[in-house]
Amino acid sequence: MKKIKYLTKLLDSCNKKNKPLSGPGFSLQISVFLLVAIGTLMVFSSSVDMSLERYHSAYYIFNKQLMWLGIGTLSFLFFYKLVDYRLLQKYAKPILFVSLIFLMVVLVFGSHHMGAKRWLNLGPFSFQPSEFAKLAIIIALADFIDRKKSKLNKSNSLLPLGLIVLLPLILIFLEKDLGTPILIALVAFSMLLAGGLSWLIVFLMGISAVFAGIFAVLIKPYRLKRIHDFAQSFFSIDSTSYQVNHSNWAFGSGGLFGKGPGNSEMKDLWLPESHTDFIFPIIGEEFGFIGAMGILILYIVFFVSGWAISRKSDTYFGSMVAFGITVLIAYQALINMGVATAILPAKGLALPFISYGGSSLIVNMIAAGILLNIAKNGK
C-alpha cells in the first residue's frame, strides 16, 4: 500500500509539473511577458543617446540588457519548471545567511556610484546584493511565519523575527540606500499582518520605522532637500527636483496618445536615468496617457493574479511567499510611478521588469518563476 501511495504521489507531482497554467497563473504569466517585452523595447528607445555618449555605441546598454534578459529567462524557467518551491523552505536560513554575507562584502569591497556603495564588481559583471536580499527576506519570513504561526504573537518570537528583517535592513541602509529598506519594511509589515501578527505590534513596529526614517532623512542634507522640494511642489510644481520636473514635462508633452515610439525628447540627455528609475515618463511621452495606463493595468493584473495564487497555494509557506513576492512587485511599481508623477518624494527604485538593470531583472524573473511554480502546484 505504501508503494502504491508513493507512486500515486509521484505521478501526481509529474502531472502538476507538466500541466498547462490556467486562471491566475496564466494571467500572471501573460502580464510578466508583456512587461518584459515592453521594458526591453523601452530600454532600447531610452538609452540610445546616453549609450552613444558614454560608450560610443548606440547599442551598448541595450545589448547588456539583452544579456541580462537571457540570464533572467533561464533563471525564470529553472525556478518555474525544474525546482519545487518547497525546497526553498528547507534552505530558507542558508539563503538569508548568504544574502547577509554578500551585503557585508559589498560594504567593504563594493564600488561607489552616485554616492552609494551598492554594487559588487566581478570582472566585466556587477550585481547588487540588496536586490537578492529582498527575495531572501521574503523566503525567510515566510518560513518563520509558517513554523511559528500559532506562536507568532509570543514575546520569544519577536527577537528572531526582528533579526530576520532588521539585520539586512541595517546593512542595506549603510550602503546609503534608503529606498530599498523602506520597500522591504513595507513588504515585511504586510506579510506579518497577513500571517497573523497582532495589529498593535505591527503598529508599534511601524511607528519605530517612521522615526528611523525621519532620523535617516535628517542626517543627510540631500534627503532633506528632496522632502523639502516635494513639500514645495504642492504650492508650485516648478519646485520639484530637476528629474521630477523633466518627468512631468515628459508626461505633459505626451498627451493622450503620445509622440510615437522613439520620438521622446526628454530621453535626449534631458532626463537623467531615463532608462532606469525614470523610464516610466519616457513611456508616457512616447505612448501618452493610454500607454502609461496600460502599464498600470498590467501591474494590477500581476497583483490580482499573485493574490489569487497566494490564496490557492497548497502550503502555508507557499501562500506567504506568493503574497510577499506579489506585494514586493506591486509596492515597487507604485513607488517608482509615484515618484515619476510627483506623488511621492524622489527616490531611486527601478520599475519592475521594465527598467534597465541586471540584478533587478534577474531577481524579478526568479520571483515570477517561483510564483508560477506555486501556481502549478496550487489547488
N, C-alpha and C positions, 0 to 999 in steps of 0.2 A: 504493500500500500504506500509506503514511504517513497519507494522508487517511482511509482505512478504519479504521486503528488509532485515530486521533484520535476519529472518530465513535463507535467502539465504546466507548472510554473515557468519552466524554461521555454516551452512553446509559446506561452502567453507573452513572455518577455520579447521573444523574437518577432512575434506578430506586431507588438507595440512599436518596435524599432522600425519596422518596415511599413506600417500603416500610414496612409497619407494624412496630412494635417487637415482638420476641419474646424469650423467655428472660430473661436478666439485665436487659436494657433495659426490658422490660415490668414486671418485678417492682420495679425501681428507681423507675420512673415511678409505680407504684401507691403505694409507700412514701412518696414525696415528696408526692403528692396527699393522702394521709391525714394525714401530719404537718402539712401546711399547713392543712388543714381543721380538725383538732383544735386547732392553735395559734390560729387565728382565733377559734374559739368560746371558748377558754380566756382569750385576751386580753380578750374582752368580759366574761366572767364575773369575772375577777380585777381588772379596772380600774374597775368602775362606781363604787365608793365613793370611790376616790382621784381619779378624774376629776371627780366631783361636788364634792369638797372643793377641789381645786386650780383647776379650770377652770369650775366652776359649770355643768357639763354632764355628764350621766352617759355620754354617747356620744362625748365629745371624743377620748379616747385610741383608742377602737375605730374611729372614723371615720378617724383618721390611719393606723391600721394597714391599713384597707381601701385607702386611697390608696397606701401602700407596696406592698401586695399587688398592686394593679393595675399599678404600675410594674415590680414584680418579675416578674409573669406575662408582660408584654410583653418584658422582658429575657430571660426563660427561652425564650420562643418564638423570639426573634431568634437566640440562640446555638444553639438546637436545630435550627431549621428553615432559617435563612437564611445562616448563616456556616459555612464549612468550618473545622473546628477547626485544620487545618494552617496556616491564616493566622496563628494565634496564635504559632506558632514564628517566622514571619517578623518579627513585631512584638514579640517577647519582650523585647528590650532597651529599645525605647521605652516599653513598658508598665511595666517596672520603673523606668525613669527618671522617668516621670510620677508614679508612686507615691511615689518618693523626694521629688520636688518638693512634693507635697501634704503629706507627713509633715513637711517643713521649714516649710512655710507654717503648718501648724496650731500649731507651737511658737511662732510669732510672733503670729499673728492668731486663734488658736483660743480658744474660750470655756471657762471653768472650770466644772466640775460635780463636786461631791463631792471636791474636792481634786485632780482630774485635769484635764488640758488636752488633750482628745481630739477635740473637735468643731469643725468649721468651719461658721459660720452664713452662709447665702446667702439673705438676706431671711427669708421665713417657713419656709425649709427649713434643715436642718442635716444634715451627714453626717460619718462617722467614717473618715478616711483609712486607719487601721490595718486596717479590715475589708477594704478593697480591696487593701491591701498583702499580705494572706495569699494571695490568688489570684495577684497579680503575682509573688510569690516562687516559688510552685509552677510557674508557667509558665516563669519564667527558669531555675529549677533543672532542669526537665525538658529545656529547650533545651540547657543546658550539658552535662547528663549524656548526652544523645543525641549531641552533637557530639564529646564527649571520652571516650566510653565505653571506648575502648581505651587511653586515657592518663589515666584518672581518678586513678590512684594515683601519678602522677608529681608531683614537687615543684612543677613550674611550673604545675600545675593547681590547687594548693591555695589560692594567693593570690586569683585571681579567684573561686574557689568561696567563700572566706571573705567576700569583699566582697559577693557576691550576698545572703548571709544576714546578715552582721554589720551592714552599714550600716543597713538598715531596722530591725533589732532594737534598735540603739542609739537611733535616733530615736524608736521607739515607747516604749522604756524612759524616755526623757527626758520623755515625756508623763505620767510617773508611773503607768505601766501595766506591771505585772509578769506578769499572767496571759497576755496576748497573746504576749509574747516567749517564754514557756515553751511555749505551744502551738505557735508557729511553729518553735521549735527541735526539738520532738518530731517534727513533720512533716518537717522538713529531714533529721534523722538517719535517719528511716525511709526517705525517698526515696533518700538516699545509700547506705544499706545495700542497698536493692533494686536500685540502679543499679550496684552492684559495688565501691563504695569499701571499702577494707580495714577489717576489724573493729577492728584495732588503732588506726587513725586515728580511726574513729568513737568508739571508747572514750576516746581521749585528748581528743577534742573534747567528749565527754560529761562527763568529769571537769572540764574547764575551765568548762563551762556550770554544773556543780554549784557550783563555788567562786564563780562570778559570781553565782549565785542566792543563796548564803549571804551574800555581801557586800551584795547588794541588800536582803536582809531585815534585816541588822544596822544599816544606815544609816537605816532608817525604823522608829521605835518601834511604829507601828500594825501593821506587818507582823510584827514580832517578837511582838507580843501575840497575833496570830492563830495563830502557830505554838505559842505557849505554851498558849493556850486549847485548841488541837487536841490537844496532848500531854496536857493535864489531863483531856480528855474520856474518855481510856481508863480513868481511875480514877473519874470522876464525870461523867455525861452533862450535868449542870447547869452544868459548867464551860465549855461551848461558848459561842460568841458569841450575842448576842441573836437574830440572824437564824436561825442554825443551830438554836438551841434551839426557837424557834417553828416552824421547819421540821419538826423531829422531832415536835412536838405535832400538827402537821397530818397527818403520815403516820399517827401512832398513833391519832388520832381517826377517821381514815377507815376503819380496819378492813379487812375483806376486800373488801367491795363499795362502800364509800364512802357519803357522806351524800346523794348525788344531785347532779345538775347545778345549779350556782348556790347550793348550800347551805353553802359553805365559810364558816367563822367567822374563820379566820386572815386572809383577804383584807380583812376589815373594819378595815383600818389597823393590824392587829396585826403582820403580817409585811411589813416594808418590801420594796420592789421585787418584790412578788408577781406583777406582770405581766411582769417581765423576768427577772432572774437566778434568782428563786425561784418560778417558775411551776410547776415540777415538783411541789413539795409540795402546791400547790393541786389539781393533777390527782390526787394521792394521796388528798387529803382528800375530794374530790367523787366520785371513781370507785374509791377503795380500792386495795388491792394488785393487784387484777385490772387496773384501768386503768393503773397505773404499769408493770406488767409488759407490757401491750400496747404502751406507748410504747417500752420497751426492745426488744421484739421487732421493731418497725418499724425501729429503728436497726440491728438485726442484719441484717434483710433488706436494708437500704440498703448495709451494709458488704459482705455476701456478694455482692450484685449488682454493686457497684462493683469489687470484687476480680475478678470474672469478666469484666467489661467491660475491665479493665486487661489481663488475660491474652489477650483476644481482639482487642485493638486491631490495626489494620493497619499501624501505625507504632510505632517505639520511643518517639518523642516522645509520641504519644497514650497509650501504655501508662503512661508516667511521670506524665503529667498526671492520668490517671484514678486512678492509685494515690495521688497526692498529695491530690487532692480527697476521695477516699474516706477516707483516714486523718485528714484535717483534720476532716471532719464527725464521724467516729467518736470521735476524741480529745476534741473539744469537747463532744460529748454526754456522754461518760463523765466528764469533769471536772466539768461542771455537775451531773450527777446524783450524782457522788461528794461534792461539796460539800454538796448539799442533804440527803444522808443521813449526813453527818458522817464519811464515809470519807476525805475529803481536807480539808486546811485551807481556810478560807473564801477564795474568790477570785471576782471578778466576771466570769463569762463567760456569754453568752446560750445558751439551749438552741436548737440549730439548727432552723429552720423553725417553731418554736413561740413563742419569746419575742417580746415587743414590741420593735420597733426597725427602722427603715427601712434603714440601711446593712447590718446583718446579714442581714435578709431578702432584700434585693436581691442581695447578693453570693452568698448561698446558692442563690438561684434561678438566677443566672448559672452558678454551678458545676454545678448539676444539669443545666442546658441543655447545657453543654459535655460532661458525662458522657454524656448521651443522644446527642449528636452523634457522639461517639467510638463509641458502641454501634452506631449505624445504619450506620457505615462499617466496622465490625469484621468479622472473619471469621465 
